Amino acid sequence: MQVSKEEILHIANLAHLEINENEIDDYIGNLQDILNFANIVNNAPVQNLDITVGANETKNVFRKDEIEIFEDNESLLQNAVAKEQNMFKIPKVL
């Protein structure tokens, strides 16, 4: 597929881009290279290939959420800048 000057100007108009006349040839070359590469990928032989989703079979392993009582609150709060009622006190965010 060959890209024309009119197509470049139409794409630039859709993207609200202002391009100069001397830039059009560069855009045509770049878009033509992209389309040629896409054509190569589209025509790649994929018959008899196994279906893969990713490069490896790793999966996310999630642990079950379990509530645990934390009893050493003092050591947890020892580095707090400010604390109030056994909790971290932070500045208002609003």
ABEGO torsion letter per residue (X at the ends): XBBBAAAAAAAAAAAGBBBBAAAAAAAAAAAAAAAAAAAAAAABBABGBBBBABABABBBBBBBBBBBBBABAAAAAAABABBBGGBBBBBBAX
